[in-house]
Amino acid sequence: MIIRNGTIYDAVHEEPYKADIQIKNGKIIAIKTKIKAEKNEKTIDAEGKLIYPGFIDAHSHLGLDGYGIGFEGSDYNEMNDIVSPQLRGIDSFNPLDPTISQAMNAGVTCVGTGPGSANVLGGTFIAVKTYGKCVDEMIVKDPVAMKCAFGENPKRVYREKGNFARMSTASKLREMLNKAKEYMAKKEAAGDDIFKKPAYDAKMEALIPVLKKEIPLKAHAHQANDILTAIRIAREFDVKLTLEHVTEGHLIADILSRYDYPCAVGPSLTHASKFELQNKSWTTPDILARKGLSVSIITDAPVIPQQHLAMCAAIAIRNGLDEKYALKAITINPARHLGIDDRVGSLEVGKDADLCIFKESPFAAGVEPEMVFIDGKKVK
């Protein structure tokens, strides 16, 4: 298939350009002018249209928090165990939840989704496409990160169960990481001798990829001191880290710029419903981006419905964020944040053919894509 004559915003080059895009077996195989069609090859004329990469949200709970069905559809927080790293987001994901097609129709083609923030350790996130009926066939990468949480949420949920203060949250995370280090050392020392190996522990096994830097801790942290605690612990244990929400990041931007951890900012289109949100600001993405940090804009869906991701970027633009950067904040930056930029996040040869065709800028009010392609298949 060839999409001809569109104006391409590829999230790589600073300026848009006019070219054809050739797609085969779900991949982009060429981007250049006047591509010669093979015999019987389908073509789509995009003259006068704008072509963008499929949008990506680095942090949501899409498919884990059911739409319109209350408690029965809420599968993104395990409320019985404050440390549950062994849980896997893939096992709660419901591909048929209506929110997924709503996201797809708005041009969101891939999301990082997984457990919520009730627990100090909540389990693993996945990166998944927004089209399909079987999660195993929609997966881009599993796992992408280990969710951990600081601040009000674990305090509130477990305040009667031994987690009243921020000190308790931090101590529980340290305890689990130290136990996992010891478990991993014993396991490695035992080699192939099954009689010397420690008894199997699902929680410890789940944390080994974190200690080996195969996946990062994905740290829910709104308040400035919580953000810095997440950094303190990550440095203490020499593990990878991504910062999630970063609500007060603009207050400590100079400090954050020293460490260069990826920042997923949001949800911002909400009421300040708790104390740690009192300083939230739409200027945060711009302030952090100007400090050289990698910023992704997120919905935290369903806090903000997933289909409004581009609108959140548009509001950030109106509050100072450069429009070219705003596109990166919902495409290539979240792809890098999730460790999947080898497949998605920009329009480049060799990447998945996930793209959207618009009549006008996706940052204009009320605009939705005319067409959406995922893995080269027209899904809208």
C-alpha positions in Angstrom: 0.0 0.0 0.0 1.1 3.5 -0.8 -0.2 6.7 0.9 0.6 9.5 -1.6 1.2 13.2 -1.5 0.5 13.8 2.2 2.3 16.4 4.3 4.3 14.3 6.8 5.0 15.2 10.4 7.3 12.3 11.3 8.3 13.4 14.9 12.0 13.2 13.7 12.5 16.1 11.4 11.8 19.6 12.7 9.8 20.6 9.6 7.0 18.7 7.8 7.6 17.6 4.2 5.6 16.2 1.4 6.2 12.5 0.4 4.7 9.1 -0.2 4.7 6.3 2.4 4.9 2.7 1.3 3.7 0.0 3.7 4.2 -3.8 3.4 3.6 -6.5 6.0 2.6 -4.0 8.6 5.9 -2.0 8.3 7.0 1.2 6.6 9.3 0.2 3.8 9.8 3.5 2.1 9.2 7.3 2.6 10.1 9.3 -0.5 8.5 11.2 -3.4 6.9 9.5 -6.3 7.1 5.9 -5.2 6.4 3.5 -8.1 3.5 1.2 -7.2 3.8 -2.5 -7.7 1.2 -4.3 -9.7 -2.2 -4.2 -8.0 -0.7 -2.3 -5.1 -3.4 -0.2 -3.3 -2.9 3.5 -3.1 -4.5 6.3 -1.0 -4.4 9.9 -2.1 -3.6 12.1 0.9 -3.2 15.3 -1.1 -3.9 18.3 1.2 -3.9 16.0 4.3 -1.6 15.8 7.2 0.1 12.5 8.3 1.3 11.9 11.8 2.6 9.0 13.8 0.1 7.2 15.9 -0.1 8.9 19.2 1.3 7.1 22.3 0.5 7.5 26.0 3.3 6.5 28.3 1.0 6.1 31.4 -2.6 5.0 31.5 -4.7 2.2 32.9 -6.6 1.6 29.6 -8.2 -1.8 29.5 -7.7 -2.4 33.2 -10.4 0.0 34.6 -13.7 -1.0 33.0 -15.9 1.5 31.3 -19.2 2.2 33.1 -19.3 -0.9 35.2 -18.1 0.2 38.6 -16.2 -2.2 40.9 -16.7 -5.2 38.7 -14.6 -3.6 35.9 -11.9 -2.2 38.2 -8.9 -4.5 37.8 -6.0 -2.1 38.1 -5.4 -2.1 41.8 -4.8 -5.0 44.1 -6.0 -3.8 47.5 -5.0 -6.8 49.6 -1.2 -6.6 49.5 0.8 -3.4 49.6 3.8 -5.1 47.9 2.7 -7.1 44.9 5.4 -6.9 42.2 4.5 -10.4 40.9 1.3 -9.1 39.4 1.2 -8.6 35.6 -0.9 -5.9 33.9 -1.4 -8.2 30.9 -3.6 -10.5 33.1 -6.2 -7.7 33.8 -6.2 -6.2 30.3 -9.6 -6.4 28.6 -9.2 -5.8 24.8 -13.0 -5.5 24.3 -13.4 -2.6 26.7 -15.0 0.3 24.8 -12.4 2.8 25.9 -9.8 1.0 23.7 -11.7 1.6 20.5 -12.4 5.2 21.6 -8.7 5.7 22.0 -8.0 4.2 18.6 -10.6 6.3 16.8 -8.9 9.4 18.2 -5.5 8.4 16.9 -4.0 6.8 20.0 -2.5 3.7 18.6 -0.3 2.5 21.5 -0.3 2.9 25.3 1.7 1.9 28.3 -0.9 0.5 30.7 -0.9 -1.5 33.9 -1.5 -1.4 37.7 -2.5 1.7 39.5 -0.9 3.5 42.4 -2.5 2.0 45.5 0.5 -0.2 46.3 4.2 0.5 47.0 4.8 -2.1 44.3 1.9 -2.9 42.1 3.2 -5.1 39.3 4.3 -4.7 35.7 3.2 -2.4 32.9 2.7 -3.5 29.3 2.9 -1.6 26.0 0.0 -2.5 23.8 -1.7 -1.5 20.5 -5.3 -0.3 20.6 -6.6 -2.7 18.0 -7.4 -6.3 18.5 -9.4 -8.9 20.4 -6.5 -10.8 22.1 -4.0 -9.0 24.3 -1.3 -11.4 23.4 -1.6 -10.3 19.8 -1.7 -6.6 20.7 1.4 -6.5 22.8 4.4 -4.5 21.7 6.4 -5.3 24.8 5.8 -7.1 28.1 7.0 -6.0 30.6 8.0 -2.4 30.1 8.3 -1.4 33.7 7.7 -2.2 37.3 5.1 0.1 38.9 5.9 1.6 42.3 4.1 4.5 44.1 4.9 7.2 46.6 2.8 9.9 48.2 -0.9 9.9 49.2 -2.2 6.9 47.4 -0.4 4.0 49.3 -0.8 6.0 52.5 -4.5 6.4 52.1 -5.2 2.8 51.0 -3.0 1.1 53.6 -3.1 3.6 56.5 -4.9 1.1 58.7 -2.5 -1.7 57.5 0.9 -0.4 58.5 1.6 2.4 56.0 0.7 5.7 57.6 3.7 7.9 56.6 5.9 8.5 53.6 8.8 7.0 55.6 6.8 3.7 55.7 6.3 3.7 51.9 10.0 4.3 51.2 11.1 1.6 53.8 8.8 -1.0 52.2 10.3 -0.4 48.8 13.8 -0.6 50.1 13.0 -3.7 52.1 11.7 -5.5 48.9 14.7 -4.4 46.8 17.2 -5.5 49.4 15.4 -8.9 49.8 15.4 -9.3 46.0 19.2 -8.5 45.8 19.8 -11.2 48.4 17.5 -13.7 46.6 19.2 -13.0 43.3 22.7 -13.4 44.8 21.8 -16.8 46.4 20.2 -17.9 43.1 23.2 -17.0 41.1 25.6 -18.6 43.6 23.6 -21.8 43.5 24.1 -22.1 39.7 22.4 -25.2 38.4 22.3 -27.0 41.8 18.6 -27.0 42.5 19.2 -28.1 46.1 21.2 -24.9 46.9 18.7 -22.6 45.2 16.4 -20.5 47.5 12.8 -21.5 47.6 10.9 -20.0 44.7 9.5 -16.6 45.5 7.3 -14.9 42.9 7.8 -11.4 44.3 11.6 -11.7 44.3 11.6 -13.2 40.8 9.5 -10.2 39.6 12.1 -7.7 40.9 15.1 -9.4 39.4 14.6 -7.6 36.0 14.5 -4.3 37.9 17.8 -5.1 39.6 19.4 -6.2 36.3 18.3 -2.9 34.7 16.2 -4.8 32.2 13.1 -2.7 33.1 12.8 0.5 35.1 10.9 1.3 38.2 7.9 3.4 37.0 7.5 5.7 40.0 4.1 7.4 40.7 5.2 10.7 42.3 3.3 14.0 42.3 4.8 16.0 45.1 8.4 17.3 44.9 9.7 15.4 47.9 8.2 12.2 46.6 9.9 12.7 43.2 13.2 13.2 45.0 12.6 10.1 47.2 12.1 8.0 44.0 15.4 9.3 42.6 17.2 8.7 46.0 16.1 5.1 46.0 16.8 4.5 42.3 20.3 5.8 42.8 20.8 3.9 46.0 20.0 0.6 44.3 21.5 1.6 40.9 18.3 0.8 39.0 16.6 2.5 36.0 13.7 4.9 36.8 11.0 6.8 35.0 9.1 9.5 36.7 5.3 9.4 36.4 2.9 12.4 36.9 5.7 14.8 38.1 3.0 17.3 39.2 5.5 19.5 41.1 8.3 18.9 38.7 8.4 22.6 37.7 9.2 23.5 41.3 12.4 21.4 41.2 13.2 21.5 37.5 16.9 22.6 38.1 17.4 19.5 40.3 15.6 17.1 37.9 17.8 18.4 35.1 20.9 16.9 36.9 19.6 13.4 36.6 17.8 13.3 33.2 15.2 10.7 34.1 12.3 10.6 31.6 9.2 12.5 32.9 5.6 11.6 32.1 3.6 14.7 33.0 -0.1 14.5 33.8 -3.0 14.1 34.3 -3.5 17.9 34.2 -7.0 18.2 32.9 -8.4 17.5 36.4 -9.5 19.2 39.6 -6.9 19.3 42.4 -8.6 16.6 44.2 -6.0 16.0 46.8 -3.2 17.9 48.6 -0.3 16.8 46.5 -2.0 18.2 43.3 -2.4 21.7 44.7 0.6 23.0 42.6 -0.3 21.3 39.3 0.2 23.5 36.3 -0.1 23.3 32.5 3.3 25.0 32.3 5.1 22.0 33.7 5.8 20.3 30.3 7.3 23.5 28.9 9.4 24.2 32.0 10.9 20.6 32.1 11.4 20.5 28.3 13.4 23.8 28.5 15.6 22.1 31.1 16.5 19.4 28.5 14.4 16.7 30.1 12.5 14.1 28.0 8.8 15.0 28.6 5.8 12.9 27.7 2.2 14.2 28.1 -0.1 11.6 29.7 -3.8 11.2 30.5 -3.5 8.6 33.2 -6.7 7.3 31.6 -9.4 6.9 32.8 -8.6 10.0 34.9 -8.7 11.9 31.6 -10.3 9.8 28.8 -7.6 8.4 26.6 -9.1 9.9 23.4 -8.2 13.4 24.8 -4.4 12.9 24.7 -3.9 15.3 21.8 -6.1 17.9 23.4 -3.9 17.8 26.5 -0.9 18.4 24.3 -2.8 21.3 22.7 -3.4 22.9 26.1 0.2 22.5 27.0 1.0 24.4 23.7 -1.3 27.2 24.8 0.7 27.4 28.0 4.1 27.8 26.4 5.2 24.3 25.0 6.6 24.5 21.5 4.2 22.7 19.1 7.0 20.6 17.6 7.9 19.4 21.0 4.3 18.8 21.9 4.1 16.3 19.0 7.2 14.5 20.3 5.5 14.5 23.8 2.8 12.2 22.5 4.8 10.2 20.0 8.5 9.5 20.1 9.1 10.6 23.7 6.6 8.2 25.2 7.9 5.5 22.9 11.4 6.0 24.4 9.9 6.3 27.9 8.4 2.8 27.4 11.5 1.4 25.6 9.6 0.7 22.3 11.0 3.4 20.1 12.6 0.8 17.8 9.0 0.0 16.6 6.8 3.0 17.2 6.7 6.7 17.9 7.8 8.1 14.6 7.3 7.6 10.9 10.6 6.0 9.8 11.5 3.1 7.5 11.5 -0.2 9.3 9.0 0.9 12.0 5.4 -0.3 12.5 3.0 1.4 10.1 1.0 3.1 12.9 -0.2 6.5 11.5 -3.0 8.9 11.4 -4.3 11.1 8.6 -5.9 14.5 9.5 -7.6 17.3 7.5 -6.0 19.8 9.9 -3.7 19.9 12.9 -4.6 17.4 15.7 -4.0 20.3 18.1 -7.0 22.2 16.8 -10.2 22.0 18.9 -12.4 19.0 18.2 -10.3 17.5 15.5 -10.2 13.8 15.0 -8.3 11.8 12.4 -10.0 10.9 9.1 -8.1 7.6 9.0 -6.1 5.5 11.5 -3.7 2.7 10.6 -2.2 0.2 13.0 0.4 -2.3 11.7 -0.5 -1.1 8.2 -4.2 -2.0 8.6 -6.8 0.7 8.2 -8.8 0.5 11.5 -10.7 3.8 11.0 
